[in-house]
Amino acid sequence: MIQALLDYYRIPVDSLSGLSATNICAPGDVGFFQFGPRNICYGRCHSGTTPSVADSGKFDASKEIRREGTTILIPFDFTEVIENLRLERYRQKMTQGLEMFAASEPVRKLYYLAREVLPVSVRRQLQKAYFRDWRQLPFPAWPVDFTVDDLHQEFLRLCMETSGVKKMPFIWFWPGGAPNCLILTHDVETSAGRDFTFKLVDLDESYGFRASFQVIPEKRYEVPDEYVSQIRSRGCEFNIHDLNHDGQLFQEREEFVRRAARINAYVHRYNSQGFRAGAMYRNQEWYDAFDFSYDMSVPNVAHLEPMRGGCCTVMPYFIGKIVELPLTAAQDYSLFHIFKDYSIDLWKQQLALLRERNGLMSFIAHPDYLIERRARNVYESLLEYLRQMVAREKIWAVLPRDVDHWWRARSQMSIVSRGGEWEIVGPEKERARLAYAILDAGQLRYELA
């Protein structure tokens, strides 16, 4: 647990010296339980677990936290639970009914074969039927899930209380003390979207933004070298979007390895750093086969994605050597074609929650869906709202590759005491800001130094 806190906060290594956290959970069934009234967890727990997420409230692990001197006794393995949530290992227990049917290989193959000839109205009716129960999903929490972040904050609070520390230094999440980070991304689905790319670049630029473009390298459309170089010449980022977007990338391990090798070849050919899978399909356990630096295929909460689940955090995290930049805002397609909502109200709600927790604000907007004037008007409203928010609050608005670079640098930084003062050391330390977690009336709050 202590190492997990070090990794998340970058607190001084010896700041909790003398304190230990012991997992008292014996081997047992993996399942759902709660930690406090809000946080649904997945793993092994001394308090008990249940295979049903709806029954997780019957087992509240927070009631079994014990202290013996400077030792905290925890009824579950903190690191295991964090990894289970980030890597979505709980999904197997939640996949049922229509999703299990839709996730089956024959059904998915049939859908993608028929997709090109199915009228748009029919496809949207099928999607409407699939998503009809999304409001009843109890976990992850909609519209933004903070479980992983809540657990880190709660355990830091417990450690500080146990060790008698009132003020804990840590390395702030974003460069220069920025309260949040914002990235805009565009997935190019069709040739029409490809041909609309530079009008979208112009639109973003008119509001002061640059974005990354994820492009499908095979079968869907041609990707001329001039198109790639022009994206980059405009200050935007060029990334790989799946292989051919047929929904089959993660269906079977042997075929996945073959496709991953081809994806890696495109990553090297185009000198790309980032990747996003088609339709946000993913299997994080297989990411060791990839060569890209960062991924953007994992939603924070995936109620409106073909593959349900979510990583339950609003911060980047490592999957082996790859940095994951989770999607934390609803996709434009979901807003327009599932909700039938042509406003930015949901996005504003999600942004307000992310601002409270200093999280990554990440958006997908497809050029294919913004060709229509009504949808483009909504996107322009979002850009104007973001422009004002970034200027007012000094939010760090950058390309995804910049976030990947920063998160790697931050992971190598540390805090040391010199002459009675705390000092950040490590690569690019000049960009980092010292912050404090302050214990105030039993609650934890953050404050920049």
C-alpha positions as CSV (number, residue, x, y, z in Angstrom):
1,M,0.0,0.0,0.0
2,I,2.8,2.4,0.9
3,Q,4.4,2.0,-2.5
4,A,1.1,2.6,-4.2
5,L,0.9,5.9,-2.4
6,L,4.4,6.8,-3.4
7,D,3.6,6.1,-7.0
8,Y,0.4,8.1,-7.0
9,Y,1.5,11.2,-5.0
10,R,5.3,11.1,-5.3
11,I,5.5,11.7,-1.5
12,P,8.9,11.6,0.1
13,V,10.1,8.0,0.5
14,D,10.9,8.3,4.2
15,S,7.9,10.5,5.0
16,L,6.0,7.5,6.5
17,S,9.0,5.7,7.9
18,G,8.1,3.6,10.9
19,L,4.5,3.2,9.5
20,S,3.4,-0.1,8.1
21,A,0.2,-1.3,6.4
22,T,-0.6,-4.9,6.7
23,N,-3.1,-6.8,4.5
24,I,-5.0,-9.2,6.8
25,C,-7.0,-10.6,3.9
26,A,-6.6,-14.4,3.6
27,P,-6.9,-16.2,0.2
28,G,-10.5,-16.3,-0.8
29,D,-13.1,-15.6,-3.5
30,V,-12.6,-12.5,-5.6
31,G,-15.7,-10.3,-5.7
32,F,-17.3,-7.0,-5.0
33,F,-17.3,-5.1,-1.6
34,Q,-17.4,-1.5,-0.5
35,F,-15.1,0.8,1.3
36,G,-17.3,3.4,2.9
37,P,-20.7,4.4,1.4
38,R,-19.5,5.3,-2.1
39,N,-16.5,3.2,-3.2
40,I,-17.2,-0.1,-4.8
41,C,-14.1,-2.3,-4.9
42,Y,-13.2,-5.6,-6.5
43,G,-10.8,-8.1,-5.1
44,R,-10.4,-10.4,-2.0
45,C,-11.6,-9.0,1.3
46,H,-11.6,-10.3,4.9
47,S,-15.0,-8.7,5.4
48,G,-16.4,-10.8,2.6
49,T,-17.3,-10.4,-1.1
50,T,-20.2,-10.9,-3.4
51,P,-20.3,-11.8,-7.1
52,S,-23.0,-9.2,-7.6
53,V,-22.0,-5.5,-7.7
54,A,-25.5,-4.7,-6.5
55,D,-24.9,-6.5,-3.2
56,S,-21.5,-4.9,-2.6
57,G,-22.9,-2.7,0.2
58,K,-23.4,-5.8,2.4
59,F,-19.6,-5.9,2.9
60,D,-18.1,-2.6,4.0
61,A,-14.4,-3.1,4.5
62,S,-14.0,0.4,6.1
63,K,-15.5,-1.0,9.3
64,E,-12.6,-3.5,9.7
65,I,-9.8,-1.0,9.5
66,R,-7.7,-1.4,12.7
67,R,-4.6,0.4,14.1
68,E,-2.0,-1.3,16.3
69,G,0.5,1.4,17.1
70,T,2.1,2.5,13.8
71,T,0.6,-0.4,11.9
72,I,-2.6,-0.2,9.9
73,L,-4.4,-3.5,9.5
74,I,-6.4,-3.5,6.2
75,P,-9.0,-6.2,5.3
76,F,-8.0,-6.2,1.6
77,D,-4.9,-5.9,-0.6
78,F,-4.9,-2.2,-1.6
79,T,-2.6,-2.6,-4.6
80,E,-4.6,-5.6,-5.9
81,V,-7.9,-3.6,-5.7
82,I,-6.4,-0.6,-7.4
83,E,-5.0,-2.7,-10.3
84,N,-8.3,-4.7,-10.6
85,L,-10.1,-1.4,-11.1
86,R,-7.7,0.3,-13.4
87,L,-7.3,-2.9,-15.5
88,E,-11.1,-3.6,-15.4
89,R,-10.6,-7.1,-14.1
90,Y,-14.1,-6.8,-12.6
91,R,-15.7,-6.8,-16.0
92,Q,-16.1,-10.5,-16.3
93,K,-18.4,-10.6,-13.3
94,M,-20.5,-7.7,-14.7
95,T,-20.8,-8.8,-18.4
96,Q,-24.1,-10.4,-18.8
97,G,-27.3,-10.4,-20.9
98,L,-27.2,-8.4,-24.0
99,E,-23.6,-7.3,-23.6
100,M,-22.4,-10.9,-23.4
101,F,-24.4,-11.7,-26.5
102,A,-23.1,-8.7,-28.4
103,A,-19.5,-9.4,-27.3
104,S,-19.5,-12.9,-28.7
105,E,-17.3,-13.3,-31.7
106,P,-19.9,-14.6,-34.2
107,V,-22.3,-11.7,-33.4
108,R,-19.6,-9.1,-33.6
109,K,-18.3,-10.5,-36.9
110,L,-21.8,-10.5,-38.3
111,Y,-22.4,-6.9,-37.2
112,Y,-19.2,-5.6,-38.7
113,L,-19.9,-7.4,-42.0
114,A,-23.4,-6.0,-42.2
115,R,-22.4,-2.6,-40.9
116,E,-21.5,-1.1,-44.2
117,V,-24.8,-2.0,-45.8
118,L,-27.1,-1.4,-42.8
119,P,-29.0,1.9,-43.0
120,V,-27.9,4.4,-40.4
121,S,-31.4,4.3,-38.9
122,V,-31.2,0.6,-38.4
123,R,-27.8,0.7,-36.8
124,R,-29.0,3.4,-34.4
125,Q,-32.0,1.3,-33.4
126,L,-29.7,-1.6,-32.6
127,Q,-27.5,0.7,-30.6
128,K,-30.5,2.1,-28.8
129,A,-31.6,-1.4,-27.8
130,Y,-28.1,-2.3,-26.6
131,F,-27.8,0.8,-24.4
132,R,-31.3,0.8,-23.0
133,D,-30.3,-0.3,-19.5
134,W,-27.3,2.0,-19.1
135,R,-28.9,4.2,-16.4
136,Q,-29.4,1.1,-14.2
137,L,-25.7,0.2,-14.1
138,P,-24.5,0.8,-10.5
139,F,-20.8,0.8,-11.2
140,P,-18.7,2.5,-12.3
141,A,-20.3,5.7,-11.1
142,W,-21.9,8.0,-13.8
143,P,-21.0,10.5,-15.1
144,V,-17.4,10.4,-13.7
145,D,-16.0,7.7,-11.4
146,F,-13.3,8.6,-8.8
147,T,-13.0,5.3,-7.0
148,V,-9.2,4.8,-7.6
149,D,-8.6,8.4,-6.7
150,D,-10.8,8.2,-3.6
151,L,-9.0,5.1,-2.3
152,H,-5.6,6.7,-2.6
153,Q,-6.8,9.8,-0.8
154,E,-8.5,7.8,1.9
155,F,-5.4,5.7,2.6
156,L,-3.1,8.7,2.6
157,R,-5.4,10.2,5.2
158,L,-5.3,7.0,7.3
159,C,-1.5,6.9,7.1
160,M,-1.2,10.5,8.1
161,E,-3.5,10.1,11.0
162,T,-1.7,7.0,12.2
163,S,1.7,8.6,12.0
164,G,0.6,11.9,13.4
165,V,1.5,13.8,10.3
166,K,-0.7,16.9,9.6
167,K,0.9,18.1,6.4
168,M,2.4,15.8,3.7
169,P,4.4,17.1,0.8
170,F,3.8,15.6,-2.7
171,I,4.5,16.5,-6.3
172,W,1.5,18.2,-7.9
173,F,-0.3,16.3,-10.6
174,W,0.3,18.8,-13.4
175,P,3.2,21.1,-14.5
176,G,3.4,24.6,-13.1
177,G,0.7,24.0,-10.6
178,A,-2.1,23.8,-13.2
179,P,-5.3,22.7,-11.6
180,N,-6.2,20.3,-14.5
181,C,-5.0,19.1,-17.9
182,L,-7.1,19.2,-21.1
183,I,-6.6,17.2,-24.3
184,L,-8.7,17.2,-27.4
185,T,-8.6,14.1,-29.7
186,H,-10.3,13.3,-33.1
187,D,-10.8,9.8,-34.4
188,V,-11.2,9.7,-38.2
189,E,-13.7,7.0,-39.0
190,T,-14.4,7.4,-42.8
191,S,-13.0,9.0,-45.9
192,A,-15.6,11.8,-45.3
193,G,-14.0,12.5,-41.9
194,R,-10.6,12.4,-43.4
195,D,-11.6,15.0,-46.0
196,F,-13.0,17.2,-43.2
197,T,-9.9,17.0,-41.1
198,F,-8.4,20.4,-42.0
199,K,-11.7,22.3,-41.6
200,L,-11.7,20.8,-38.1
201,V,-8.0,21.8,-37.6
202,D,-9.1,25.4,-38.6
203,L,-12.0,25.3,-36.2
204,D,-9.9,24.1,-33.2
205,E,-7.2,26.6,-34.0
206,S,-9.7,29.5,-34.1
207,Y,-10.3,28.8,-30.4
208,G,-6.7,28.4,-29.6
209,F,-6.5,24.6,-29.5
210,R,-4.4,21.8,-31.1
211,A,-5.6,18.2,-31.2
212,S,-4.4,14.7,-32.0
213,F,-5.9,12.9,-34.9
214,Q,-6.2,9.1,-34.7
215,V,-6.2,7.6,-38.2
216,I,-7.1,4.0,-39.4
217,P,-4.1,2.7,-41.3
218,E,-5.8,-0.1,-43.3
219,K,-8.8,-0.7,-45.5
220,R,-11.1,2.1,-44.4
221,Y,-9.6,4.9,-46.6
222,E,-6.3,6.0,-48.1
223,V,-3.8,7.8,-45.8
224,P,-1.5,9.8,-48.2
225,D,1.8,10.9,-46.8
226,E,0.9,14.5,-47.6
227,Y,-2.2,14.2,-45.3
228,V,0.1,13.0,-42.4
229,S,2.7,15.7,-42.9
230,Q,0.0,18.4,-43.2
231,I,-1.6,17.4,-39.9
232,R,1.8,17.7,-38.3
233,S,2.7,21.0,-40.1
234,R,-0.4,22.5,-38.4
235,G,0.9,21.7,-35.0
236,C,-1.3,18.7,-34.4
237,E,-0.5,15.1,-33.5
238,F,-0.9,12.1,-35.8
239,N,-1.7,8.7,-34.1
240,I,-2.8,5.3,-35.0
241,H,-6.5,4.3,-34.7
242,D,-6.8,0.5,-34.5
243,L,-5.7,-1.5,-37.6
244,N,-8.8,-1.6,-39.7
245,H,-11.6,-0.9,-37.2
246,D,-13.4,-4.2,-37.7
247,G,-14.0,-4.9,-34.0
248,Q,-11.8,-8.0,-34.0
249,L,-8.5,-6.7,-32.6
250,F,-8.9,-8.2,-29.1
251,Q,-11.0,-11.3,-30.0
252,E,-8.4,-14.0,-30.0
253,R,-4.8,-13.9,-28.7
254,E,-3.0,-15.3,-31.7
255,E,-4.7,-13.1,-34.1
256,F,-4.2,-10.1,-31.8
257,V,-0.4,-10.7,-31.7
258,R,-0.4,-10.8,-35.5
259,R,-2.4,-7.5,-35.7
260,A,-0.3,-5.9,-32.9
261,A,2.8,-6.4,-35.0
262,R,1.2,-4.6,-37.9
263,I,0.0,-1.8,-35.7
264,N,3.6,-1.5,-34.3
265,A,4.9,-1.3,-37.9
266,Y,2.6,1.6,-38.5
267,V,3.6,3.3,-35.3
268,H,7.2,3.1,-36.4
269,R,6.5,4.1,-40.0
270,Y,4.6,7.2,-39.0
271,N,6.7,7.9,-35.9
272,S,3.5,8.0,-33.9
273,Q,3.5,7.9,-30.1
274,G,-0.2,7.3,-29.3
275,F,-2.9,4.8,-30.1
276,R,-6.6,4.3,-29.7
277,A,-8.5,1.0,-30.4
278,G,-11.6,1.0,-32.6
279,A,-14.8,1.4,-30.7
280,M,-12.7,1.6,-27.4
281,Y,-12.4,-2.2,-27.4
282,R,-9.5,-3.1,-25.2
283,N,-7.7,-5.8,-23.2
284,Q,-5.1,-4.1,-21.0
285,E,-3.6,-7.5,-20.0
286,W,-2.3,-7.8,-23.6
287,Y,-0.7,-4.4,-24.0
288,D,2.8,-5.8,-23.6
289,A,2.6,-6.6,-27.3
290,F,2.4,-2.9,-28.3
291,D,5.3,-0.5,-29.1
292,F,3.5,2.8,-28.8
293,S,4.2,5.1,-25.8
294,Y,0.7,5.9,-24.7
295,D,-2.8,4.6,-25.2
296,M,-6.2,6.3,-25.1
297,S,-8.6,3.4,-25.3
298,V,-9.9,3.1,-21.7
299,P,-12.9,5.2,-20.6
300,N,-13.2,6.3,-17.0
301,V,-16.8,5.0,-17.1
302,A,-18.0,3.1,-20.1
303,H,-21.7,2.9,-19.7
304,L,-22.2,4.3,-23.3
305,E,-19.4,2.3,-25.0
306,P,-19.9,-1.1,-26.8
307,M,-17.6,-2.6,-24.2
308,R,-18.8,-1.7,-20.7
309,G,-16.5,-1.2,-17.7
310,G,-14.1,1.7,-17.0
311,C,-10.8,2.3,-15.2
312,C,-12.4,4.3,-12.3
313,T,-9.7,7.0,-12.3
314,V,-9.3,10.5,-13.7
315,M,-5.5,10.4,-13.7
316,P,-3.1,8.8,-16.1
317,Y,-1.6,5.5,-15.1
318,F,1.0,3.0,-16.3
319,I,0.1,-0.3,-18.0
320,G,3.6,-1.9,-17.9
321,K,5.7,0.5,-20.0
322,I,2.6,2.2,-21.6
323,V,1.0,5.3,-20.2
324,E,-2.8,5.2,-20.2
325,L,-4.7,8.5,-20.8
326,P,-8.3,7.6,-19.8
327,L,-11.2,9.1,-21.6
328,T,-13.1,11.2,-19.0
329,A,-15.8,12.9,-21.1
330,A,-18.7,11.4,-23.1
331,Q,-18.1,10.9,-26.8
332,D,-19.8,13.3,-29.2
333,Y,-21.5,10.2,-30.9
334,S,-23.1,9.2,-27.5
335,L,-24.3,12.7,-26.9
336,F,-25.8,13.3,-30.3
337,H,-27.1,9.8,-31.3
338,I,-27.8,8.0,-28.0
339,F,-28.9,10.9,-25.8
340,K,-30.3,12.9,-28.7
341,D,-28.8,15.9,-26.9
342,Y,-27.5,18.8,-28.9
343,S,-26.2,20.8,-25.9
344,I,-23.0,20.8,-23.9
345,D,-24.8,20.3,-20.6
346,L,-23.4,16.8,-19.9
347,W,-19.9,17.9,-20.8
348,K,-20.2,20.9,-18.5
349,Q,-21.4,18.6,-15.7
350,Q,-18.4,16.2,-16.3
351,L,-16.0,19.2,-16.4
352,A,-17.2,20.6,-13.1
353,L,-16.6,17.2,-11.4
354,L,-13.2,16.9,-13.0
355,R,-12.2,20.4,-11.9
356,E,-13.1,19.5,-8.3
357,R,-10.7,16.6,-8.4
358,N,-7.9,18.1,-10.5
359,G,-8.4,15.3,-13.1
360,L,-7.5,14.9,-16.8
361,M,-10.1,16.3,-19.1
362,S,-10.1,14.3,-22.3
363,F,-12.5,14.5,-25.2
364,I,-13.2,12.6,-28.4
365,A,-14.9,14.5,-31.2
366,H,-15.1,12.7,-34.6
367,P,-14.7,14.8,-37.8
368,D,-17.2,12.4,-39.4
369,Y,-20.0,13.5,-37.0
370,L,-19.1,17.2,-37.1
371,I,-19.7,17.7,-40.8
372,E,-23.4,18.2,-39.9
373,R,-24.0,21.9,-39.1
374,R,-26.1,21.2,-35.9
375,A,-23.5,19.0,-34.4
376,R,-20.7,21.4,-35.3
377,N,-22.5,24.2,-33.6
378,V,-22.5,22.2,-30.4
379,Y,-18.8,21.4,-30.7
380,E,-18.1,25.1,-31.3
381,S,-20.1,25.9,-28.1
382,L,-17.8,23.4,-26.3
383,L,-14.7,25.0,-27.7
384,E,-15.8,28.4,-26.5
385,Y,-16.6,27.1,-23.1
386,L,-13.2,25.4,-22.9
387,R,-11.4,28.5,-24.2
388,Q,-12.9,30.6,-21.4
389,M,-12.3,27.9,-18.7
390,V,-8.6,27.4,-19.7
391,A,-7.9,31.1,-19.7
392,R,-9.7,31.8,-16.4
393,E,-8.3,28.8,-14.5
394,K,-4.9,28.4,-16.1
395,I,-5.6,24.8,-17.1
396,W,-2.8,23.0,-18.9
397,A,-4.3,22.5,-22.5
398,V,-1.8,20.4,-24.6
399,L,-1.5,17.5,-27.0
400,P,-1.7,13.9,-25.6
401,R,2.0,13.3,-26.2
402,D,2.8,16.2,-23.8
403,V,0.8,14.5,-21.1
404,D,2.6,11.2,-21.8
405,H,6.0,12.9,-21.6
406,W,5.1,14.8,-18.3
407,W,3.7,11.7,-16.6
408,R,6.8,9.7,-17.4
409,A,9.0,12.6,-16.1
410,R,6.9,12.9,-12.9
411,S,7.2,9.2,-12.2
412,Q,11.0,9.6,-12.0
413,M,10.8,12.7,-9.7
414,S,11.1,12.5,-5.9
415,I,11.0,14.9,-2.9
416,V,14.0,15.2,-0.6
417,S,14.7,17.3,2.5
418,R,17.6,19.7,2.2
419,G,18.4,22.2,4.9
420,G,15.0,21.8,6.5
421,E,13.2,22.5,3.2
422,W,11.5,20.1,0.7
423,E,13.0,20.0,-2.7
424,I,11.9,18.2,-5.9
425,V,14.6,16.3,-7.7
426,G,14.6,14.4,-11.0
427,P,14.2,15.0,-14.7
428,E,12.3,18.3,-15.6
429,K,12.0,19.1,-11.9
430,E,11.8,22.8,-12.9
431,R,8.3,22.2,-14.3
432,A,7.0,20.5,-11.2
433,R,5.3,22.2,-8.2
434,L,5.4,21.2,-4.6
435,A,2.0,20.6,-3.0
436,Y,0.7,19.5,0.4
437,A,-2.0,17.1,1.5
438,I,-3.3,18.7,4.6
439,L,-5.3,16.9,7.3
440,D,-8.0,19.2,8.4
441,A,-10.8,18.1,10.8
442,G,-10.4,14.5,9.7
443,Q,-10.6,15.4,6.0
444,L,-7.8,15.6,3.4
445,R,-7.4,18.6,1.2
446,Y,-4.7,19.7,-1.3
447,E,-2.8,22.9,-1.3
448,L,0.0,24.2,-3.6
449,A,3.1,25.3,-1.8
